[in-house]
Amino acid sequence: MKKLILLLTIAWLSCLWGTAFSATVDRIQNSGLETKQPIIPNKQIIQRQEQVGLSSEASQAQKPLTARDVFMANQLPAQQNGANRPILQWDTPYPTVYNIPSPPPPVTPPTILVNDNCADAVPVPLTDGTPLQFTGNNAGATPDCPYLGPPEVWEAFTTTECMDVTIDFCGTNPVFWVAFTVIANSCPCGTLIYNSGFSRLDCPDFNATLRFSALPAGTYYIPIASFGPSVGDYVLNVHGYNCPPPATNDNCADAIPIGNVTDLRFTTSYATFDGQGTCMTSPNIWYVYTAECTGNASASLLRSMYDTQIAVYDGGSCDPISNLLACNDNFEGSPQSDAIFPVVEGQQYLIEIGGSGTSVGNGWLTLSCDLIPSNDNCTDVTPTHLDPGTPIVFTGTTVGASDDCPMNGGYPEVWHAITTDVCMDLTLDYCGTTPVFGNVFGIINTGCPCGSIIYSSSMSQTCPDGNWILHFTALGPGTYYIPILSDAPHGFYGPYTMNVSGVACPQAPPNDNCTAVEPQPLVVGAPLTFTGNNIGATLDCPNLGNNPEVWEAFTTNECMDVTIDYCGTDPLFNQVYVAISDACPCGNIILAQHYNFDVCGDGNASITFYGLPAGTYYAPIFSAGGALGPYTMHINGVPCPPPPQNDLCQDAIPVTIPSSTPGTTLSATVDDAPICYTLINSPGVWYSLIGNGNIITATTCAAYTNYDTRLDVYSGTCDQLVCVAGNDDACSLPPPNNANSTVTFCSELGATYYILVQGFEGDRGNFQLDVSEDSECQPPPTTPTCDANSLFGQSPTYPGGMFNFLNSDANATPVPFLVQDNFTNVTGDITSIKFWGLDAYFNIGWYECVEDPMTFEITFYEDNGGAPGAVVNSYSVNVTGTPTGVLYNDLFDLNEFEATLEPSCTLTNGWISIQGTSIGGDPGDCWFMWANSLGGDHVAYQNSNLLGEDLAFCLGGRVCDYVVGDANGSGTFTGLDVTYSVRYFKGGPHPPFSCECTPGNTWYVSGDVNGSCTFSGLDITYMVRYFKGGAHPIPCADCPPGGLLAPLTPGELPSPVAKPIQTPSSKVNSKAGGAE
């Protein structure tokens, strides 16, 4: 059994072959940003736990419930949805960040690899229902297709008609944890076809299964990765099934009558939607089922080739459709569906089959009816009294089971129950169940139908026949309900035998509770040794999890680096906490910086905490599973070393180009430096270098580095640092070195740069900083900005910044996208718009695309309480994007789009959406990806989902364009303007220019020379004084000269927005601008 780190129970898994972009269909973003965890206050401890395991704040419902859930949680990353499409699935299990097993030794390659190159693979005909099996060995493979990454070998098959194809590695031993998720339609690297479904639950041995829906007739090439743990002998199975014909049961009225069926082929590919829309609104088809028994029926779409959805209605009528009995989307974590519903023999039930969202495809329907077990519902069982030492044997069947406790994950189950009068350690096993139950619940419940969940303290397949054994520690007196899982999709259901036994809880150890221990003084040079026995422990600190613990404690009077080890514990403890607390019963949890199982020499753990301030600390000792019995704990402290000489920016160590410099952050402090693409929250040290005009790369990817680093590069001075570049994870290496960092930046000749080496979320350790140079820097194009006279403007983010491009295209798949952003304080009519984005094509990854011109729907909305409201104006415009030469990730050229808006839009505060609507482009349909901006209020919407983003656009329009004092519209300010103004106030012609300034107030702005933001007789006095040597004219501060205003036509008076321009009167009125 591998050593596990408790508090850190779920494996940290890394996606090895990433790209510089996070490529999902809703966005393209800079992956150099901090992406491991959201920025949440007081999140450091939880982030560390989530990095490699469950959060201590996770609710019980988030924890693994069944044995397969536990295995998958400890072995595999979360299942990817359709928006995340990796070419390579990297599923190697790692118990901890610091206890990562070495890669397997190289396998001696066979003499000849006949299928090393794609062109060497011999296609084999694939026919309906007749599987193909390929066997081989991929050791010594070489890369043939650069788009794939690792070396690969190839197999191939040929079809003569449309087929649904399933490819799996079932039977490959050891498991191939690295698997490509694509096939190619030609050699050496044709169009890569992404799978329609990926799973590791279909093979009993957890090898990969891939589904490809509706492959046209042709030849297809299967790449088999030769990398990491996936090197050696393989078994590859290919199954093909002819595509079903178009459905004749598209409408409910045409529902096909059926009874019990097995693997009935269907397709929704050509269907339309009809029905209530209660469960689904996708294209759907219909069946009417006549029940063949009274019991529970199961309508299963498992193994289908797309993301299905199913609904069942009580009765066979379509007009009206009766009550909804069942609606299911994802059954037991699968993208396929299975509805379980009660039936009466001879009665009819409508079956509606569609897809999740808008998904369509081909599939299989299996419909069966089974009698209901007597213990199907929790409330149907009578608890049996359990005495210590007297086992109970329960037998039954899970066939026909339904779910009556959603808290247990929605799985079908049957029940048994026990009652105890005393505290017990409970053992529950399935020994003797035939066939073996490969999946079981790892929980019990405290009540019906759904009491609190109690998780097993340990579970393993250690029955002689391979069935599961579960242990529950220190169950108090009471009644407990035991769910028995019915896992029909994986064949783990039917008759069972369950044995339940208990022993009285041992007396709790004297150090069972944190408050019962007496802290011992820890002095440098005088290690502490604690011995004890944790059998009988109870739970004292829920922040550490749900397992019992005992405690030891120590006190320090100075800063120390403290090591806690279990050396000499026999039998060894293969599960330990890697945390201590600063108070009882559950203070701040302090996580260790390093731990391993090699130092002791006997397999026990050694755990190190750096820089513990003087104080009292409580060490919990895990008490369950493989860590029960007598223990020995040693605690040793050494004085904290002084900070490194380059702990502060002012003391940065100069490095040359090129150079390799070892360093450490073990005794460093956290710096108060500006955020530079990563958070600055870990101990760090500084280096400096002088730019030489070349491209410079700094990296910590060397094998010497032993922790999760971050790099941040600044220019300026230590007192005023300016962010240049930053990175967290960027090493193309297997874990753990893929968690190290690399930055590349263009250096200015003679400029000083400061490099901060720090860590991820408190990490510290030893590193090697390598600095190298490349070609001479080429000045990058200037990132475009909004014009100074824009009514509103948010400029795009520069390529080295936190850029993000949001999908806002009506023809995107699987769903269209619409992005909306807000604007404020627009003081003129909006007559034009400028915006920035990418033309991008998505096919497994993102590619640059060309569509000339593109059609956009530009819509303005009222503001409705901080969200888009009613539509004000909408425009359809054809725009040719202008490449700016600004490249993102050296690949995507930012396009600038500009359009005139006719008629103009008058909206002071509101919202705007820009959506691509045209179809076409090269190499495929181009989608509009709207560039983000770092200006604004960080509020936008994508498909009604609130985002912390702003988008890049500028609004142009009619603003105040005039010469101060130019009352007669001549373009200059002369004495003639004084005469013109006097004539106006005596009833003469109006000034030819007016402007709305401020909103709702239209007036003759050029006549205001005293800065009062009105045009009155006082301005005439000011004009006269100016021409006699007085003060210069002052424009209204709310509307300085500039913009696109055109003069009014002769005789036309300006149309006021809110307040009319009044004619001269006998009195001076500063608001109306009139005087006699």
N, C-alpha and C positions, 0 to 999 in steps of 0.2 A: 504494500500500500504506500502511495506517495505521501510524503509529509505535507500536511496542510497547515496553513497559518490561519488560526481562528481570529475572528474580527475581520478576516480577509478571506472569506470562504469561496468566493467565486473568482474564476481565473481572469487575469488581465490578458486580453487578446488584442493583437495589433494587426491592422490591415497592411500587409507588407508592401504590395505594389500599388502605391497611390499615385496621384498626379498632383501637379501644383495647384490645380483647381479642385474645389469640392464640387463635383459634377452631379447635381440632381436636376430634374426637369424643371423645378420652380426657380432655380437660381444658379449663378456661377459666382463663386466668391474666392477671396484670397485665403488659401489654407495656411499661409504664414501667420494668420491671426491666432489668438488663443481660442482653441476649439474643444479642449478636453472637457471643460465644465462651464456652465453659465456662471457669470459673476454674481455670486450671492453672498451677502454679508455673513460673517462667521461660518464660512463654508469650508475652511481649510481641512478640518478633520474629516468631514463628510466626503470631501473630494478625494482625499487619500483613500478612504474606505471604498468609495465608488470606483476608484481607479482600478482596484484589484478585487473588489468584492461588494457585498451588500452594504448599503448605508445603514448605520444604526438607527436612522430615522425612518427606514422603510417600514411600511405597514405590513402586517402579517399577510395580507392578501397578495403582496408583491413577491413573496418568497416562493421557492419551488414547493409544489404540493405533492407531485408524484415522483416515483423513482426516476423516470425518464426526464422529468423536469429538472431534478437534481443533477443528473448526469449532463444534460445539455447545458444547464447553467454553469457547471464547472468546466465544461469542455469547449463550448462554442459561443461565438458572438451572437448578438440578437439577429433574428432573421431579417434580411433586407427586404424592403418593400419595392414596388415597381419603380419608385423614383430614385432609388440608389442602385446602380447597376455596375458592380465590380466585374472586371473580366476574370480576376483570380479570386477564389474564395480561400482565405488563409485561416484555417481552423485549428492550428496546433495548440494544445492546452498547455498553459504555464501556471503552476500553482501560485507563484508570487512574482513580484518584480525582481526581487533580489535572489530568488532561489530558482533560477531558470535552468533547466537541464541543458547540457551541451547538445548541439546538433548531432544527429546520428553520424557515425563514422562513414566515410565514403564507401560505397558499395563497389566492389570490383566489377567493372563493366563486362558484359559479354563480349566475345571476340568480335562479333559483327552486329551492328544495330541496323537491321534491314529496313526499319521504318523511322530512322532518325529524321529524314527529310520528308516534308509533306508529299513531294512528288514520288517518293518511294512507296507510299501506302497504296495497296491494291484494293480498289473499291469492291465490296461484296454486295450482291443483290439482297435487298430487304423486302420481304413480302408480308402481306397481311397476316398477323397472328403467329408468325414463325420467327422466334428471336434469333439474333446472332450473338455469338460469344467470341470475344477476342482475348487472347492471353499473350503476355510478353513481359519484357523487362526494360525499364527506361533508364537504367544506370548508364552513365556516359553519354547521355543525349547532349546535343548542341542546339542552340537557338536557331530557328528557321524563319520565324515570323516576328519581326521587331515589335509589332504592336502588342504582342502577348507578354513579353518580358522574360520569364525564366526559360531555360532549355525545355524542349518538348520532343516527344515522339508522336506518331500519327497512326490512326486507323481511319478507314473510310467505308462508306456504304452508298448504295445507289437505289433510288426509288423510281418507279415508272408511273406513279400517280400520286395525288395529294395524300399525305400521311400525317398522323399524329405520332411523334417519335419520343420514346423514353430511353434515356441513356443512364446507366448506373454502374457503380464500381462494387456492387454487392459481392462479397466473397474475397475481396482483396485483403490480404493479411500480411503485415500490419496495415491498419486503416490508412488510406491516402487522405491526410487532412488538408492537403493543398490540391485544389482542383480548378481547372478552367471552367468557366460558366458559359462558354460560347463554342460554336462550331463555325467552320468557314465553307463557302460554296466553291472555292477554287484554291489552287496552290500558286505560290507558297503562302500567300496571305490575301485571300479574296475578301469579299464582304463578310464581316463577322456578324453572325446571327446570334442574338442574345436569347437565352432560354425564357420560356413563359412560366417556369416554376422551378425553384431550387429547394431541395430538402435533404436533411440528413436523418429524417425520421422514418423514411420508407424502407431502407435497408436495415435488417435486424442488427447489423454490426456497425451502424452509423456511418457507413460510407456514403458518398454523395449520390444523389439522384437528380437528373436534369430532365425537364420536359420541353419539347418543342412542338408547338401547335401548328397544324396545317402547313407543313412544309411542302412546297410544290415539288413535282417530279424533278429529279436531278441527282447530282452527286454531292455528297457532303463529307467534310474532313474533320475528324475529331482530334483536337490536340490534348495530349496527356502530359501534364506538368511533371518535370523531373527536378524537384527542388525540395530542400529541407527534409521533412519526414516522408515525403512522397517519392521515394527512390527505391526501386527494386521491382519485384514481380507484381504484376497487376492482372485483374480480371475485369473486363469491360463487357457489359451486356447491353444490347440494343434491341428494343422492341418497337415494332411498327404496326399501326392500325390504320386501315383506309379511312379517309375522312368521310363522315356521314353525309348523306344528301341533304339539301335544304329542308327545313321543317315544314310539315303540312299542318302542324298544330300551333301556328303562330298566334291565333286568336283563341280566347277562352272558349268561344262557341264551338271551336273545332278541336277541343281537348280529346286526346286519344285515350280510349278506355284501356286500363291495364289492371292486372292483379300483382301478385308477387313476381318480381323480375330480378334477374342478375345481369349486370353489365349491359344494360340497354343503351345503345349508342344514341347520342342526340347532338344537335348543334344549335346554337343561338346566333350564329354568325350572320344569318340573313333575316333575322326576326325583327319585329317592331314591338313597341310597348303597348299593352292594353291592360286594364285592371284597375284596382283601387289605388295603387301606389303606396299602400301602407307599409309593405316590407321592402319593396324595391321599385325603381323607376327605369331600370335598364331594359333593353330588348329582352323579351321573355317568350317562353313557350309553355304549353299546358298539357297536363294529363288528368284523367279522372280515375282514381283508384278505388276498387271495391275490396274492402277488407276481407281477408280469409280467416281471421280469428278474432276473438275478443281479447284484447291485451294492449301491448305497446307496439306500434309500427315504427320502423326506421326507414326513412327515405334518404339514401346516401348518395352524394356526388363525389365522394373521395376518389382520387386518382384522375379526376378530370384535368384537362389541359389548360384551364384558365381559372381566374378568381371568381368562384361561383357564389350564388345566393339562392336560397330555396324558401318557399312559403307553403304552408298547408292550411286549407280552409275546411270547415265542418260542413259537408254536403257537396253535391255535385252540380249545383246551379250556378250559372254565370250571371243571371239577372234576377235578383241581386246575388252577389257573392256573399256567402255566409261568414260567420265569425272566423277570425284568424286563430288557428290552433297553435301554429309554430312558425317561427321565422328565424333562420340561421344564416350567418355569413361565414365566419371562420370557425370550424369545428376542431376543438382540441389543438389550437394553434396553427392549424393548416389553413391555407387560403381557400380550400374547398369546404363544402357544407354538408351537414347531416342533420336532419330534423327528426326528432323522436316525439311521437304524439299518441294519445290514447285512441283506440278504435273499437268499434263494435262490429262483429262479423256480419257481412252482407250490406253494411252501410257504405255510402260513397263519400270520397274526399277529393277536393281539387288540389292538384300539385302544380305550383307555379315555379318555374326554373328560369333564373336570369343570372345577372352578374353583379359584383360589387361595383358601385359607381356606374360606369358605362361599359364595363368589361363584357366581352362576348367571346365565344369559342366553342370547342368541342368537348364532349365529356361522356361519362357513363352514369347511368342511374341504376342503383340497386335498391329494391324495395322488399322488405320482409316484415312478417308479423309474428310476434312471439307472445306466449302467455306471460302475465305479470308475476314476477317472483313474490312470495308472501312477505318478504322483508324488503320490498322495493322502496318503501318510504320509511324514514327514520321513526316516525310515530307508530309504525306497525310492529316494532320489535319490543320484546319484554326483556329488561336487563337481567342478566344471570350473575349471581353472587360469586365473586372470586375471592378465595382464601389464599393466603401465602402458602406456597408449596403444593397447591392442588390445581393442576392445569385444567383448562376447559378447551374442548374441541368443537369448533363450529364448522358445519358443512352447508353447501348450497350451490346455487348457480347464479351467474350475473347475466345470463341470457334474458332479454326482455326488460332489462333495467332502464330506468329513466332517472333524470336528475331532479332532486328536490332540495338541494342545498347549493345555491349559486356561489356561496362563499368558497366552496371547494373547487372552484374553477370551471363550473358548468359541465363537468364530466358525469356521465351516467354512473350510478352506484347502487349497491344494496347495503344493508346495515346489520350489525350486531351491536350488543351493548353489554357492559359489565358494571357491577357495583362493588365498591370496596369500602371496608370499615376502617382501614388503617393505611398509613403511608406505605406506598409500594414502589419498587422498581419493576416496571412491566416489560415483559418480552412477548412480542407478537410475531409469529412466523407463518409462512405458507408452505412449509415442508410437506411434501406428499401431494401437492396439487399437480395434476396431470391433465393436459400439457402444462408446462411451467408458465407461471404468470411473470412475464418479463417486465411488467410495469405494475406498480401498486401505489396506493396512497402512502405518503410518509407522515400522516397526521392522524389524530383522533379529535373528536369534538366533545364539548362539555354539555351540550344540550340539543334538543330537537326543535325545529328541523335543521337549525343551523346555529349551534352555540359557538363559543370561542374556540379557536383552533389551537391545539397543542402540537408542536412539531417534535418529531422523534429526535432523541439526542444522537442516535447513530442508526444507520441502516446499511445492509450489505447483502449481496447474493451469496450467502455462505451456507445455505442448506446443502446437504449432500447431493440433492438433485438440482441445484442451481436456483431454487426459489429464494425469496427475500426473507431476511430476519430484521426486525425493528426493535429498538430499545427506547423506552421512555423512563426518564429518571425522576424519582421523588414525586410521584403522583399522590396527592393528598386524598383523604377519604372522599368518596363521591361516586357519581354515575358518569360513565364515559361511553360515547357512541363511536363505533368503529366503522368507517366507510370502506367498502370493498369495491375497487375500481373495475368498471367494465370497459376495457380498451379494445373494442371490436376493430377499429381501423388497423391496429397492428397485430391482431390475432390473439390478444391477451384477454380472453373472456371465456366463460363457460363454467364447468364445475370447479369448485375450490374446496380446499381444506385449510382452516385457519386455527392455529394453536395459540392459546393465550395462557401465560403463566406469570406469576409475580412472586417476589420475595420482599419481606418487610424491609423498609428503609433502614439502613444502618444509622447509628447515632451520628449526628452532625459533628464534624471536627471542631475543635476549640477555636480555630481561626476561620470559621465558616462565614462570619459577618465581618465586614471591613472595620466596623467600630470596635470589634473585640481584640484587634491586634495592637500590640505595643510597638511603636516605631523604634528601631535600633539605630544608634548613631553610626554613620558611615564615615570613616576617617581614611584619608589617603594612606596607603600602605598597609591597611588592616581590613582585608575583605571580610564580608559577613557571610556566614553559612547558615541556611535555614533548612530544616528537614521536617517532614510531616507526611500526612496521608489525606488525600482529597476525597476519599470514598465517603458518601453521605452528604456531600456538599449541597447547598441549595442556592438558588439565584438571589443575588444581593444587588446587582447593578444591571438593570435592563439595557442601559446604554451600550453594554458590551455584547448584547445579543440575548438569546433565550436559553443559554446553558448555565449550569451551576458553576460556582467558582469558590475557591478559598483565597486567603490574602496573606501577604507578608508586607512589612513596611520598613522604611529607613528614613533617616533624617541627615541632611548635610548642612554644614555651616559655611560653605563656599561653593562657587561655581565648579561643577565637575562634569567630566565625561563618564557616564556610568554604563557598565556592562553587566547584564543579568544573564546567567547561564544555568542550564539544567544538567551539566556534566555529571556523570555518575548515577543519574536516575536510571533504575533498572526494575522492570522493563522500561525502555525509553519512552518519553512522551513525544508522540509524533504530531500533536496538536497543542499549540501554545498561543497565548495572547502576545501580541507585539505592541502592547500599550501599557501605560501606567496611569494612575489618577493622582491628582494633587489634593484630593479631599475625599471624605467618606459621606455617604456610601457610593457616591457617583459624582465626582467633581469633574474638572476639565480632563478630558482624555488626551494624553500625550502619546503620540505615535513614535515608534523607534525609527531612526534613520537607516539602520543596517541590521540585518540578522542573517544567520546561515546555520546550517546543520553539519558543518565540517570541522569547526574549530575544536569541539569537544573530543572528536575522534571516536565517539561511540554512537554518533547519529543524533545526539540531543542538540537542542537549540542554544545559540548564543545571540543575545539581543543587545544592541548598543543605542544609547541615547546621548546625543552630544549637547553640551552647553546647558545642563540643568542648573538653574539658579539655586542658591541656598534655599532649603525648605524641606518639607516632609512629603514623601511620595509613597503610594500604595500600589503594590504589584499584585495583580490578579493571577491566579493559577487555574487554568481551564480544567474542568472536571467532568469529562464525558468521553465516550468513544475510546480512542487510542491514547487517552491521557488520564487513566484512573489508577490509583494506588499510591504507594510511597513515592516521595520525590525528594530530590536534593536541589537546592537553589543557592547559587553563589552570586553575591553582589559585590562588585569591585569598582572603586572610583579613582580617577586620576584628575589632578587639577586641570581646569580648562586652559588650553594653551593660549598665549596672547594672540590677538588677531593677526592675520598675515600682514606683511609689510605693505601690501597693496590693497588693504581692506577699504581704503577711501579713494575716491577719484583723484584727489590731490596727490596721492602717492602712487599713481598708476605706474606700472613697470613698463618701460619702453620695449617694444619688440620690433624686429626688423622684418623685411619682406625679401625672401621667404624665411620662415622660422618655425620651430616646434618647441613649445614651452610647457613643461609640466606644472601643475598648480593644484591648489586645494581650496575648498570653501568650508572645510570642517569647522574652523574656529572663526569664520568671518561673521560679519553682522549684516543686517538687512539695510539696503541703501535707500535713501530718499531721492530717487531719480525719477524723471518723468516716465510715464508709460510709453513704451516704444514697441508697439506690435504685440507685446506680452505684458502681463502684470509684473510688477517689481515687488515680490513678496517673499523672497528667499535670500539667504546669505549669499553675498557675492563679492568678487574681487575684480580689480581693474587693471587694464593694460592700455598702452597708448602706442600709436604708430603715426608716421608722417606719410601723407598721401603722395603718390608719385605720378598721378595722372592716369593710372591704369585701373582696370577692374580688379578689386581685391576680394578674396574669399577667406573667411575665418571659420573654422569648424572645430567641434569637439568630438567628431565621429571616430577618433582613434580608439582601439581596443582598450587602451589604458584607462579611459574614462569609465567610471564605475557607478554613475548615478544619472538621473534624468535632468539634463541641463537645459538652460535657456541662454541665448546670446542676444545682447542689445548693443548697438553701435550708435555713438553720438558724435556730433561735431560741436563747435563752440568752445566754451570754457566750462570748467567744473561747476562754476557758480551759475552758469546759464547754458545748460546742455540742450542741444537740438537733436531730436531723433533723426537718425539716418536709415537704420535697418534693424530688424529684429526677427528672431525665430525661436520656436520651441523644438519641434520635431522635424527633421529633414534629412535623415540618413537612410540611404537605400540599402539597409542591412537588416538581417533578421533581428528580432528582439534579443537582448535588451537595447542594443546599440542604435536601433531605429528611433529611440527616445532622445537621442542626442541632437545637436543643433548645428546649423550651417547658415551663414549670412554671406551675401554677395552684394557689393556696392561699388559704385563708380567714385574713385577718389579724386580729389582736387590736388594738383601739384602743390606741395608745401603745406597743405592744411593738416592740422592735428585731429586725429580721431581717437575716441575713447571707447574701449571694448569692455563691457560688463559681462562677466561670466557668472551666472547665478543658476537657480534650479527651479524645478516645477513644484509649486505649492509647498515650500519649506524644505525641499530636498537639498542635500549637501553631500560633498564627497570629493574624490580626486578626479582630475581631468587632464587632458593634453590639448592645448590650444595650438592648432596648426594654421599658419597664415601663408597664403600663396597669392600670386598675381597672374592675370591673364592679359588680354590685349589692351591696347590703349582705349581709354574711354571715348565714346562718341557722345557729344552733347545730346541728350534726349530732347525730342520735341516738347515744347511748352504745353502743358495741359490747358485746354481752352477754358475760358471763363466767360461769365455773362458780361455784356456791355455795361458801361458805367451808367447809361441812361435807361436801363431796363426798369420796367415797373416793378418787377420782382425777379429775383435770381438766386439759383442754387447751382453752383458749378460742380462738374464731375470730380470725383476723387482721383488723385494722381495714382499711377500704377504701383508705386511703392507703398501706398497707404492701405487703409482698410476698405478696399473696393469690394463692391457687390453689384452684380447685374441681375435684376429681377425679371423673370419671364412675364411679359405682358402681351401675349399673342392669342388671338381668338382661335387659331388653328393648332395650338399645341396639343399634344396627346400625353397622357390619357385624358386630360381635361383641359379646357381653355383657361387662360389666366388673364386677369384684369387687375392692374395696379393703379391705385389712387393716392395722390398726395395733396396736401393742403397749401394754401398761400394766404398771405395777410397784407393789409395796408396798401392795396393797389389803388393809386390815386388818379388813374386815367382809363380811357377805353382801351381794352386789349385788342390789338389789331394784328399781332404777329406772335409767333412762338419759335423758340430755338430749344432743341433738346438733344441729348446724347445717348448712345447705346450701341449694341452690337447686333449684327445680323449673324445668327448662330444656327447651326444644324446639329441635332442630337441623334447620334446613332451609337449607342453604348457609351460614348463620351461626347464631348462638345467639339465641334469643328467650325472654323470660320466659313461663312456662307455669303454668297453674293446674290442680291435681288435688286434690280434696278428698273423702275422705281419700286418703292414699297408703298402700300396704301395703309393709312392710319385713320382710326376713328378717335378724334380728340373731343372730349366731353368736359364741360364745366358744370359744377354742381354747387348748390347752396350749401352752407355749413349748417348742420343739424346737430347742435350740441357736441361739437368735436368729431363729427363723423359726416361722410357725404350725405347730402339731402337730395332735394328735387333737382332735376336736370334744368340748367339755365340755357345753355347753347350746346350744340353738337355739330362737329365738322368732319367731313370725310376728305382727306387730302392725299394726293400722290406726291411723294417726296423722294428725291434721289439723295442718298446719304453721301456726304463728303468725308473720305478718310482723313483723319487728322494726323496720321503718322505716330500717334501715341499708342504704344503697344502694351498690352497687359499680358504678363507672363511670356513676353517675347513672341506672342502668337496672335492675339486678337487685336486688330486695329480699331480704335474707337472711331465711330462714325458720328458726324454732326448733321443734324436734320434741322431744316428751317422752313417754315410755312407761314403764309399770310392767312389771316382769319377774317373772312367776310360773310356776313356783317360782323361788326365788332361786338365784343362781349363786355358788358359793364357789370363788374362784380368786385367789390372791395375785398371781402374775405370769403373764401370758398375753397373748392376742391377741383382737381383736374385729373382726368385719366387719359393715358395715351396707350392705345392698343393696336398692334399690328393686325391687319385683317386680310391681307392678300396671301395667295398661295403660289409658291413657286420659288425658284432659286437654284443655285448650283453649289454643292452637289445634291441638295435635296431641298425640301420646303424650309425656307428660312424663318426662324422665329425671332421676334423683336425682344431683345433683352435690355431693359431700361437701366441705365447707369445710376448708381447711387451718388449721393452727395453727403459731405460731412457737415453742411450747413443746415439750419432749420431746427425743428422741434423734435425730430426723431419719432414722428408719428405718420404712418402710412398704412394702407391696406392692400393685401393681395388676396383676391377672391374672398373678401369680407373678413380675412384674418388680420388682426392688428399686428403690425410690424414695428420694430424700433429702427426705422429707416427714414431717410429722405431721398428724393429722386432729383436728378440733374435736369433742370429746365429753366428757361428765362422767358418772361412775358414782356413783350414790347407793345408800344401803343402811342396814342396821342398824349404827349406831355407838353409842358410849357416851354416853347422854343421862341425866345424873344431877345431883344436888346433892351437893357434897362433904360427907361426914359423914352423909348421909341414909341411915342403915342400915335404918330401918323403912319407907322408901318414902312418907313423908308429904309430900315435896316441900320440906321445911325441915330445918335442922340445929339440934336442940334437945337438952336434957338427956335427953329420952326416947330419943334415939338411943344415948346412952351405956348406958342400962339395957338397950336391945334388944341391943346388941353383947355385953354381959356375959352375958345369957341365952343368946345364940347359942353362945358359947364354952363354956357349961355344958350344951350339948345341946339348947337351945331352937330355935325356928323359924329357918329360914335367912332372910337378907335377901332381899327380893322382887326386887331388881335384880341382874343379872350382865351381864358383857360379855366378849367375846373381845378380850383386850389383853395381850400382843401375840399375833400369829398362833399359834394352837394352845394358848393359855393363857386359859381362861375362869374368871373369879373375880369376887368381889363388890367392884367397883371403888369404889362409893360409900363403903365403910367405910375406905378408905385416906385418912387425913388428914395423914400425915407425909411423903408423897411417895416412899415406899419401893417403890411398885408392888406391894405385897402388903397383905393384910388380916390383921393379927395382934393379939396382946395389946398390942403396943407402941402401936397406934393408940388403944386405950382410954385408955392413960396420957396420950397426946397430947391426946385429947378433954377429959379432966378438966382438964389444965393450961390448955387454951384457955378453958374456962368459968371458970377462976380468974384470967383475965387474961393468959394466955400467948400464944404465937405463933398466928397464924391458920392455918386448915387449908390444906394443900398437896395438890393432886391429883397423881396419877401423870402424869409428863410425857409418857408414851407414849400416853395416852388422856385428854386433857382433856375436860371436860364438853361435850356437844353432840351432836345427831343425832336419830335417830328411834326409840330403843329403847322398847318397850312392856313393862309389867310382866308377870312370869310369872303364870300362873293359880295359884290357891291350891293349895298342896301340890306344885307342880311344881318339880323341881330342874332347874337348867340342864344342858343336854347339852354335855359338854365336847367340844372339837374334838380336842385332843391330850392334855390332862392333866386328870384328874378333880378336882372339888372334894372335898377330904377332910373328913370329919366331925371334930368336936373330939376331941382326944386329951389325954393327960396331959402332953404336952411342947409347948413352943412350936416351931413349924416355920415359918420365914419363907417357905418356898416353898409349903407347903401351906396356909398361912394358919390353922393351928389352934393352940390352947393349952388347957391344962387349967385 
